[in-house]
Amino acid sequence: MKYCTLAEHAYHPKKPDKIYAMNQAAQAAAEKDGPDAVINATLGNCIDDAGKAMILPTVDRLFRQLPSTELYSYAPITGVEGFTQAVATSLFGDWRPNCHFRAIPTPGGCGALRHLVWNFLDSGEPLLSSDWCWNPYRNICEEHGRLFTTFQLFTEQGTFNHSAFAAAVEEQLKNHDALVVLLNTPGHNPTGYRITPDEMGQIAAIIRENAVRSGKRITVCLDFSYIDYALLEREAQKMVECFQAMPENTMLTAVFSMSKSFTMPGIRCGALAAFAQTEEAAEEFQNTMAYSSRSVWSNTVRPAQRVLVDICEDPRLFKAAGEERRIFAETIIRRGERFMAEAASRGLACCPYSSGFFVSVPCREPAALAQELMAQNVFVVPLQQGIRVSVCSTHTDKCVRAAAIIAETCHRLNL
């Protein structure tokens, strides 16, 4: 018997959050054995090698200087004046896509994903993503009664698996009237993989072919949350250009995250952007997302939007923030590369890493490996196919130590 009046759809089995559970264990170990003896590679917080949070000085200064009217007032549901253009500037610089671009503010990138899942799929329809993925993708789908399905991301050569992707797209469209394809690049969470422009061009061709053949609705969403830490010139532009001249029954969307790009995770602002082929489609997107926003969270955080617009409208501030971010990105990528080099020298196979906050190590028994590492004061996050190591929050020297310990443990236990 259930002793609660919750609706049936609201019941979910209690599952402890792996990331925060491992982080708490790491903190307890640090109190017991001292911080130098512990490698806490669990969270996605960006910490520099001096142990300080990576916060863009330009963002911090502007936020602290905001007047009370900007700090405490409601924001328009579709964003403060200039918000859409600021998102475009952040993603593309001075380039603009050949389409009708709109961006609706959301509580972080996670809010953008919620709008994507709810508004582009009907009940029971599928979202397709890669097997290595951020687990909340699945949770958001389940919360909203949508189907979450995956394809095998990597070939044996460590490249994008177009054959698996094409088969998965075709299979889902056989049984459903709509499909959302969600791809996280560059700096993929949890592997650090980057889909190259050539690979994305082939993805777009597969989408185009299936849209024409099936006549069904296909929405592609590029999760650009980590794009500003990839140190790639015009990466968003190259990705978007792959989807020019698509059939009318497709739409390209993107997730934008101020939590990552502007180091404001606690202030919760992001956007869902759409690249519409007509003005009518763009207006329909904006009206629909505004209705959804009003119905779910009513409003989004005004001060974060104000800071974004102020930075992106001022070339001097935009350049300063970019230079500050580059220092952070170089630190994180250097850690990832050091981890990968140490792993390779010890014969430890890892998922391909280009940039981003995390690296991943495939293994047969992730939970068992994580437990064994915990006994050695190395704290990582077990996933379905391996373990995730946070290089964004781990000192550079500890990244190298972690790779050595993980390699030795995997070889010793044959995991």
C-alpha positions in Angstrom: 0.0 0.0 0.0 1.2 3.5 -0.9 0.9 6.1 1.9 1.2 9.1 -0.3 -1.2 10.9 -2.7 1.4 11.2 -5.5 0.2 10.5 -9.0 1.4 7.2 -10.5 3.7 8.8 -13.0 5.6 10.7 -10.2 6.9 7.6 -8.4 10.5 6.8 -9.0 12.7 4.4 -7.1 15.0 6.1 -4.7 18.5 6.2 -6.2 21.4 8.0 -4.5 23.2 10.5 -6.7 26.5 8.8 -7.6 28.3 12.1 -8.2 27.4 13.7 -4.9 27.8 10.5 -2.9 31.3 10.0 -4.2 32.1 13.7 -3.5 30.9 13.4 0.1 33.1 10.3 0.5 36.1 12.2 -0.9 35.5 15.1 1.5 35.3 12.7 4.4 38.6 11.1 3.3 40.2 14.5 3.0 39.2 15.4 6.6 40.6 12.1 7.8 43.8 11.8 5.7 44.5 15.3 4.6 43.6 16.9 1.2 47.0 16.1 -0.4 46.4 12.3 0.1 43.0 12.5 -1.7 42.2 12.8 -5.4 38.6 14.1 -5.7 37.8 13.8 -9.4 34.0 13.8 -9.0 32.4 17.1 -9.6 32.1 19.4 -12.6 33.2 22.5 -10.7 36.2 24.2 -12.3 39.0 24.6 -9.8 42.5 26.1 -10.6 45.7 24.6 -9.5 45.8 27.0 -6.5 42.5 25.5 -5.3 40.3 28.5 -6.2 37.1 28.4 -8.1 37.5 29.4 -11.8 35.3 32.5 -12.0 35.7 35.0 -14.9 36.8 38.3 -13.2 34.9 40.3 -15.8 31.7 38.4 -15.0 32.3 38.7 -11.2 32.9 42.5 -11.4 29.9 43.2 -13.6 27.6 41.1 -11.5 28.6 42.9 -8.3 28.1 46.3 -9.9 24.5 45.6 -11.0 22.0 48.1 -9.6 19.2 46.8 -7.4 16.7 47.1 -10.2 18.6 44.6 -12.3 19.3 42.3 -9.4 15.7 42.0 -8.1 13.3 42.8 -10.9 11.5 40.3 -13.1 12.9 39.7 -16.5 10.7 39.5 -19.6 9.7 35.9 -20.3 11.6 36.0 -23.7 14.6 37.6 -22.1 15.9 41.1 -21.5 16.4 43.3 -24.5 19.3 42.1 -26.5 19.3 38.6 -25.1 18.9 36.7 -28.3 21.6 38.7 -30.0 23.9 38.2 -27.0 23.5 34.4 -27.3 24.3 34.6 -31.0 27.4 36.7 -30.3 28.6 34.4 -27.5 28.3 31.4 -29.9 29.3 32.9 -33.2 31.2 36.1 -32.6 30.5 38.4 -35.5 29.1 35.7 -37.8 25.3 35.1 -38.1 23.6 31.9 -39.4 21.6 32.2 -42.6 18.3 31.6 -40.9 15.8 33.2 -38.4 17.6 32.8 -35.1 15.8 32.9 -31.7 17.0 32.1 -28.2 14.7 31.7 -25.2 16.2 32.0 -21.6 16.1 29.0 -19.4 17.4 28.0 -15.9 20.7 26.8 -17.2 21.3 24.3 -20.0 19.2 21.8 -18.1 16.1 24.1 -18.5 16.8 24.2 -22.2 16.9 20.4 -22.4 13.5 20.3 -20.5 12.0 22.6 -23.1 13.4 20.5 -25.9 12.1 17.2 -24.6 8.6 18.6 -23.7 7.9 20.7 -26.7 9.4 18.8 -29.6 8.2 15.3 -28.7 4.7 13.9 -27.8 4.2 11.3 -25.1 6.2 8.2 -25.8 8.2 9.6 -28.7 12.0 9.1 -28.7 15.0 11.2 -28.0 18.2 9.7 -29.5 21.6 10.3 -28.0 24.9 8.5 -27.6 25.5 5.6 -25.2 28.2 7.7 -23.5 26.1 10.6 -22.3 25.2 12.9 -19.4 22.7 10.8 -17.4 20.2 13.6 -16.8 19.3 13.4 -20.5 17.7 10.1 -19.6 16.1 11.5 -16.4 14.5 14.5 -18.2 13.0 12.1 -20.8 11.6 9.8 -18.1 10.2 12.7 -16.1 8.3 13.9 -19.1 7.1 10.6 -20.4 9.4 10.5 -23.4 11.5 7.6 -24.7 15.2 7.8 -24.2 17.3 5.7 -26.6 20.9 5.6 -27.6 23.4 4.5 -30.3 27.0 3.4 -30.0 29.1 6.5 -30.1 32.5 5.2 -31.0 33.8 2.9 -33.7 36.7 0.6 -32.8 39.0 3.3 -34.2 37.6 5.9 -31.8 35.7 7.9 -34.4 32.0 8.7 -34.6 30.0 5.6 -35.4 27.9 6.8 -38.4 26.7 3.3 -39.2 25.2 2.8 -35.7 23.8 6.3 -35.7 22.1 5.8 -39.1 20.6 2.5 -38.1 19.2 4.0 -34.9 17.7 7.0 -36.7 16.0 4.7 -39.2 14.8 2.3 -36.6 13.1 5.0 -34.5 11.4 6.6 -37.4 9.9 3.3 -38.4 7.9 3.2 -35.2 7.4 6.9 -34.3 6.2 10.1 -36.0 8.9 12.3 -34.5 12.5 12.1 -33.4 14.8 14.4 -31.4 18.6 13.8 -31.9 20.7 15.2 -29.1 24.5 15.5 -29.6 26.9 17.0 -27.1 30.0 18.5 -28.8 32.7 19.7 -28.4 34.0 18.7 -24.9 31.5 15.9 -24.7 30.3 15.0 -21.2 31.6 12.5 -20.1 34.4 11.7 -22.5 35.8 15.0 -23.9 35.2 13.8 -27.4 34.7 16.3 -30.3 32.5 15.6 -33.3 34.6 17.0 -36.2 33.0 19.2 -38.9 33.4 16.3 -41.4 31.7 13.9 -39.0 28.9 16.4 -38.4 28.5 16.8 -42.2 27.9 13.1 -42.5 25.4 13.3 -39.6 23.5 16.1 -41.3 23.4 14.0 -44.5 21.9 11.0 -42.6 19.3 13.4 -41.0 18.5 14.9 -44.4 18.1 11.5 -46.1 15.8 10.1 -43.4 13.7 13.3 -43.2 13.0 13.1 -47.0 12.3 9.4 -47.0 10.1 9.3 -43.9 8.4 12.7 -44.1 8.4 12.7 -40.3 9.5 15.4 -37.9 13.2 15.4 -36.9 14.7 17.9 -34.5 18.5 18.1 -34.1 19.8 19.6 -30.9 23.5 20.4 -30.5 24.4 20.7 -26.8 27.1 23.4 -26.9 27.5 23.6 -23.1 31.2 23.1 -23.2 32.0 24.8 -26.5 33.9 27.7 -25.0 36.5 25.4 -23.4 37.5 23.7 -26.6 39.7 26.5 -27.9 38.5 26.0 -31.5 38.0 28.8 -33.9 34.4 29.3 -35.1 33.4 25.8 -34.0 29.7 26.6 -33.6 29.6 28.2 -37.0 31.1 25.1 -38.6 28.6 22.8 -36.9 25.6 24.9 -37.8 26.7 25.3 -41.4 26.4 21.5 -41.8 22.7 21.9 -41.5 22.0 24.4 -44.2 19.2 23.7 -46.8 17.5 21.0 -44.7 14.0 19.7 -45.4 11.1 21.6 -44.0 10.2 18.8 -41.6 13.5 19.3 -39.7 14.7 22.0 -37.3 18.1 22.6 -35.8 18.3 23.7 -32.1 21.1 24.3 -29.7 21.7 24.4 -25.9 23.6 27.3 -24.5 24.9 27.4 -21.0 26.0 30.4 -19.0 27.0 28.0 -16.2 30.0 26.9 -18.3 30.7 29.7 -20.7 30.4 32.5 -18.1 31.2 30.6 -14.9 27.8 31.2 -13.3 26.4 27.7 -12.4 24.8 28.9 -9.2 22.8 31.7 -10.9 21.1 29.4 -13.4 20.8 30.8 -16.8 21.1 29.3 -20.3 19.0 29.2 -23.4 17.4 27.0 -26.0 18.1 28.4 -29.4 16.4 27.6 -32.7 17.7 28.0 -36.3 14.3 28.4 -38.1 14.0 28.4 -41.9 11.1 30.9 -41.9 10.1 33.9 -39.8 6.8 32.1 -39.1 8.7 29.0 -37.7 10.9 31.3 -35.6 7.9 33.1 -34.1 6.1 29.8 -33.4 9.2 28.6 -31.6 9.5 31.7 -29.5 5.8 31.8 -28.6 5.7 28.1 -27.7 8.8 28.3 -25.5 7.5 31.5 -23.8 4.2 29.7 -23.0 6.2 26.8 -21.6 8.5 29.0 -19.5 5.5 30.9 -18.1 3.8 27.6 -17.2 6.8 25.9 -15.6 9.1 28.5 -13.9 7.3 31.8 -14.8 10.6 33.7 -15.2 14.3 33.2 -15.4 17.2 35.0 -13.6 17.4 38.6 -14.8 20.9 39.5 -13.5 22.6 36.7 -15.4 20.9 37.9 -18.6 21.9 41.4 -17.9 25.6 40.4 -17.5 25.5 38.4 -20.7 24.1 41.3 -22.7 26.5 43.8 -21.2 29.5 41.7 -22.1 28.4 40.7 -25.6 27.4 44.2 -26.6 30.8 45.7 -25.5 33.7 44.5 -27.7 36.2 45.4 -24.9 34.3 43.4 -22.3 33.7 40.5 -24.7 37.4 40.3 -25.5 38.4 40.5 -21.8 36.0 37.7 -20.9 37.3 35.6 -23.7 40.9 36.0 -22.7 40.1 35.1 -19.1 38.2 32.0 -20.2 41.1 30.9 -22.4 43.4 30.7 -19.4 40.8 28.4 -17.7 40.4 26.3 -20.8 44.1 25.9 -21.3 44.5 24.7 -17.7 41.7 22.1 -18.1 42.8 20.8 -21.5 46.4 20.5 -20.2 45.1 18.3 -17.4 43.1 16.2 -19.8 46.1 15.8 -22.1 48.4 14.9 -19.1 46.0 12.3 -17.9 45.7 10.8 -21.4 49.5 10.7 -21.9 50.0 9.0 -18.6 47.3 6.5 -19.3 48.7 5.7 -22.7 52.2 5.2 -21.3 50.7 2.6 -18.9 48.6 0.8 -21.5 45.3 2.1 -20.1 42.7 2.6 -22.9 40.5 5.7 -22.6 37.7 7.3 -24.6 39.0 9.8 -27.2 39.6 13.2 -25.5 39.9 16.5 -27.3 38.7 19.0 -24.7 36.2 19.4 -21.9 35.7 18.9 -18.2 36.0 15.1 -18.1 37.8 12.1 -19.4 36.3 8.5 -19.3 37.9 5.1 -19.0 35.9 2.1 -20.3 35.9 -0.9 -18.1 33.9 -4.1 -17.5 32.9 -3.4 -13.9 32.7 0.4 -13.3 31.2 0.1 -9.8 33.8 -2.4 -8.6 36.6 -0.2 -10.1 35.3 2.9 -8.4 35.1 1.1 -5.1 38.6 -0.2 -5.4 39.9 3.2 -6.3 38.1 4.7 -3.3 40.1 2.4 -1.1 43.2 4.2 -2.5 41.7 7.7 -2.0 40.9 8.2 -5.6 37.3 9.2 -6.1 35.7 9.0 -9.5 32.1 8.5 -10.9 31.1 5.1 -12.1 29.0 5.1 -15.3 27.3 2.3 -17.2 30.3 1.6 -19.4 33.2 2.9 -17.4 34.3 5.6 -15.0 34.4 9.4 -15.4 37.3 11.5 -14.1 36.8 15.2 -13.6 39.9 17.0 -14.9 38.2 20.4 -14.4 38.3 20.1 -10.6 41.5 18.1 -10.1 45.0 19.6 -9.7 47.2 18.9 -12.8 49.7 16.7 -10.8 46.8 14.7 -9.3 45.4 14.1 -12.8 48.7 12.3 -13.6 48.7 10.4 -10.3 45.1 9.4 -10.9 45.9 8.0 -14.4 48.7 5.9 -12.9 46.6 4.5 -10.1 43.6 3.8 -12.3 45.9 2.0 -14.8 47.6 -0.1 -12.1 44.2 -1.0 -10.6 42.6 -2.0 -13.9 45.5 -4.2 -14.8 45.7 -5.8 -11.4 42.0 -6.6 -11.2 41.6 -7.2 -15.0 38.7 -4.8 -15.1 
